[in-house]
Amino acid sequence: MAINSVAIGSTDTELLPSNGVDNTVPAGERWAITTIMVCNTVVPNPDHEEDGLTQFDMHFVKSGEPKSDTNKVINNLPLPAGETFTFDSEKVVLSEGDRIVLLGESPTVLSATVSYLEV
């Protein structure tokens, strides 16, 4: 099992580690995604709960296809300051060239970690 962590930017952010060419599943491999965690790193302010609220999208993109609404699995999910969202109830198997793309708001206050294993 392996993990990879990234800061989610306000432009497309690839979650998988680099395979030397890009951030996709390497040639000849299949990866089972066991967990994805997205954390809002803003320190919560109990007097202003709306401070630090941000949103993000997540896409599972098949090799050779563009990011689009048809491969979006999370759409503008609000994440309050100091909270973590966990995607772990479904297991996803990615094949060669597949990728995971996240998109946050500006400023960048989200971090994401993926746990995966080769199958």
C-alpha positions as CSV (number, residue, x, y, z in Angstrom):
1,M,0.0,0.0,0.0
2,A,1.2,3.5,-0.8
3,I,0.0,7.1,-0.2
4,N,0.5,10.4,-2.0
5,S,-0.4,13.9,-0.7
6,V,-0.9,17.2,-2.6
7,A,-2.2,20.7,-2.0
8,I,-5.3,21.2,-4.0
9,G,-5.0,24.3,-6.2
10,S,-7.5,26.5,-7.9
11,T,-6.6,24.9,-11.2
12,D,-6.6,21.1,-12.0
13,T,-4.6,19.3,-9.4
14,E,-3.6,15.6,-10.1
15,L,-3.7,13.5,-7.0
16,L,-1.7,10.4,-8.1
17,P,2.1,10.4,-7.8
18,S,4.2,11.1,-10.8
19,N,5.1,8.0,-12.8
20,G,8.1,9.8,-14.5
21,V,5.9,11.1,-17.3
22,D,2.7,12.4,-15.7
23,N,0.4,11.8,-12.8
24,T,-1.4,8.7,-14.0
25,V,-1.4,5.0,-13.3
26,P,1.8,3.6,-14.8
27,A,1.9,1.4,-17.9
28,G,0.8,-2.2,-17.3
29,E,-0.5,-1.5,-13.8
30,R,-3.9,-1.3,-12.1
31,W,-4.4,0.5,-8.8
32,A,-7.2,0.1,-6.2
33,I,-8.0,3.4,-4.5
34,T,-8.8,2.6,-0.9
35,T,-9.2,6.0,0.6
36,I,-9.1,9.7,-0.4
37,M,-9.0,12.3,2.4
38,V,-9.4,16.0,1.8
39,C,-8.6,18.4,4.6
40,N,-9.4,22.1,5.0
41,T,-6.3,23.4,6.7
42,V,-7.8,26.7,7.9
43,V,-8.0,27.0,11.7
44,P,-11.6,27.2,12.7
45,N,-12.9,30.4,14.2
46,P,-15.9,29.6,16.5
47,D,-17.1,33.3,16.3
48,H,-17.2,33.2,12.5
49,E,-18.0,29.6,11.4
50,E,-18.4,30.7,7.8
51,D,-14.7,31.8,7.7
52,G,-12.6,29.3,5.9
53,L,-15.5,27.5,4.3
54,T,-14.3,26.3,0.9
55,Q,-15.4,23.9,-1.9
56,F,-13.9,21.3,-4.2
57,D,-14.6,19.0,-7.1
58,M,-13.2,15.6,-7.8
59,H,-13.0,13.6,-11.1
60,F,-12.0,10.1,-11.9
61,V,-10.7,10.5,-15.5
62,K,-10.3,7.5,-17.8
63,S,-7.1,7.3,-19.9
64,G,-7.2,9.6,-22.9
65,E,-10.4,11.4,-21.9
66,P,-10.7,15.0,-20.7
67,K,-11.9,16.1,-17.3
68,S,-15.7,16.7,-17.7
69,D,-19.0,16.7,-15.9
70,T,-19.4,13.0,-17.0
71,N,-16.5,11.9,-14.8
72,K,-17.1,14.3,-11.9
73,V,-17.8,12.3,-8.7
74,I,-17.8,15.3,-6.3
75,N,-19.4,18.6,-7.2
76,N,-18.7,21.8,-5.2
77,L,-18.6,19.9,-1.9
78,P,-18.5,22.5,0.9
79,L,-15.8,21.8,3.5
80,P,-15.7,24.0,6.7
81,A,-12.5,25.2,8.2
82,G,-10.7,22.4,10.2
83,E,-12.8,19.6,8.7
84,T,-11.8,16.5,6.7
85,F,-13.8,14.7,4.1
86,T,-13.1,11.0,3.6
87,F,-14.0,9.1,0.4
88,D,-13.7,5.4,1.5
89,S,-17.0,3.6,1.3
90,E,-16.5,2.7,-2.4
91,K,-13.3,1.2,-3.8
92,V,-12.3,2.4,-7.3
93,V,-9.9,0.5,-9.6
94,L,-7.9,2.6,-12.0
95,S,-6.1,1.3,-15.1
96,E,-3.1,2.4,-17.0
97,G,-3.3,6.1,-17.8
98,D,-6.3,6.9,-15.5
99,R,-6.0,9.8,-13.2
100,I,-7.7,11.6,-10.3
101,V,-8.2,15.4,-10.7
102,L,-9.2,17.8,-7.9
103,L,-10.1,21.4,-8.2
104,G,-10.4,23.8,-5.2
105,E,-11.0,27.4,-4.7
106,S,-8.4,30.2,-4.3
107,P,-6.6,30.6,-1.9
108,T,-5.3,27.1,-1.7
109,V,-6.3,25.8,1.8
110,L,-7.1,22.1,1.0
111,S,-4.8,19.2,1.1
112,A,-5.6,15.7,-0.2
113,T,-4.1,12.3,0.5
114,V,-4.8,9.1,-1.6
115,S,-4.1,5.6,-0.4
116,Y,-3.8,3.0,-3.1
117,L,-2.4,-0.4,-3.8
118,E,-1.5,-2.3,-7.0
119,V,-3.9,-5.1,-7.9
